[in-house]
Amino acid sequence: MDDIAIGKTIKMERLKRNMKAKELAKKAGIAPTYLSEIENEKQAPSLKTLHKISVALGIKMEDLFLISKKYKEVNWLNNLQIF
C-alpha cells in the first residue's frame, strides 16, 4: 500500500522529535504495546487517543491529519514515473 496512514505519521513525528516509543506512550497515558500497534497499523486509535498522542507530541490533532495528507501526496509524487 502506498498510502501513509495515521499510525505511520505518528511514528515519523515521534522519530523527528527523537522520542522513544515508551516515552511517547507514557506522555500520552497509553500502553507502549498499544502505541506500537497504532504505529504499525494493527490498531486504529480512537479520537480520544489521537488527541492524547498529539498533545504528547506537542502538535494539534488536526495537524496529524494534515501531515499524513502531505506525506501521502509526497509519496504519490515519488511513485510517478515520467517517460
Contacts in CASP RR format, 6 or more apart in sequence:
PFRMAT RR
TARGET T0000
AUTHOR 0000-0000-0000
METHOD contacts of the structure
MODEL  1
MDDIAIGKTIKMERLKRNMKAKELAKKAGIAPTYLSEIENEKQAPSLKTL
HKISVALGIKMEDLFLISKKYKEVNWLNNLQIF
2 72 0 8 1.000
2 75 0 8 1.000
2 76 0 8 1.000
2 79 0 8 1.000
3 72 0 8 1.000
3 75 0 8 1.000
4 12 0 8 1.000
4 68 0 8 1.000
4 71 0 8 1.000
4 72 0 8 1.000
4 75 0 8 1.000
5 41 0 8 1.000
5 68 0 8 1.000
6 38 0 8 1.000
6 45 0 8 1.000
6 50 0 8 1.000
6 64 0 8 1.000
6 65 0 8 1.000
6 68 0 8 1.000
7 38 0 8 1.000
7 39 0 8 1.000
7 40 0 8 1.000
7 41 0 8 1.000
7 45 0 8 1.000
8 39 0 8 1.000
8 41 0 8 1.000
8 68 0 8 1.000
8 71 0 8 1.000
9 64 0 8 1.000
9 67 0 8 1.000
9 68 0 8 1.000
9 71 0 8 1.000
10 35 0 8 1.000
10 38 0 8 1.000
10 39 0 8 1.000
10 53 0 8 1.000
10 57 0 8 1.000
10 64 0 8 1.000
11 39 0 8 1.000
12 67 0 8 1.000
12 71 0 8 1.000
13 57 0 8 1.000
13 59 0 8 1.000
13 64 0 8 1.000
13 67 0 8 1.000
14 21 0 8 1.000
14 24 0 8 1.000
14 39 0 8 1.000
14 57 0 8 1.000
17 57 0 8 1.000
19 57 0 8 1.000
21 32 0 8 1.000
21 35 0 8 1.000
21 36 0 8 1.000
21 39 0 8 1.000
22 32 0 8 1.000
24 35 0 8 1.000
24 53 0 8 1.000
24 56 0 8 1.000
24 57 0 8 1.000
25 31 0 8 1.000
25 32 0 8 1.000
25 34 0 8 1.000
25 35 0 8 1.000
26 32 0 8 1.000
27 55 0 8 1.000
27 56 0 8 1.000
28 35 0 8 1.000
28 49 0 8 1.000
28 52 0 8 1.000
28 53 0 8 1.000
28 55 0 8 1.000
28 56 0 8 1.000
29 52 0 8 1.000
29 56 0 8 1.000
30 49 0 8 1.000
30 52 0 8 1.000
30 53 0 8 1.000
34 43 0 8 1.000
34 49 0 8 1.000
35 53 0 8 1.000
37 43 0 8 1.000
38 44 0 8 1.000
38 45 0 8 1.000
38 49 0 8 1.000
38 53 0 8 1.000
45 53 0 8 1.000
47 61 0 8 1.000
50 61 0 8 1.000
50 64 0 8 1.000
51 61 0 8 1.000
53 64 0 8 1.000
54 60 0 8 1.000
54 61 0 8 1.000
54 63 0 8 1.000
54 64 0 8 1.000
59 67 0 8 1.000
END
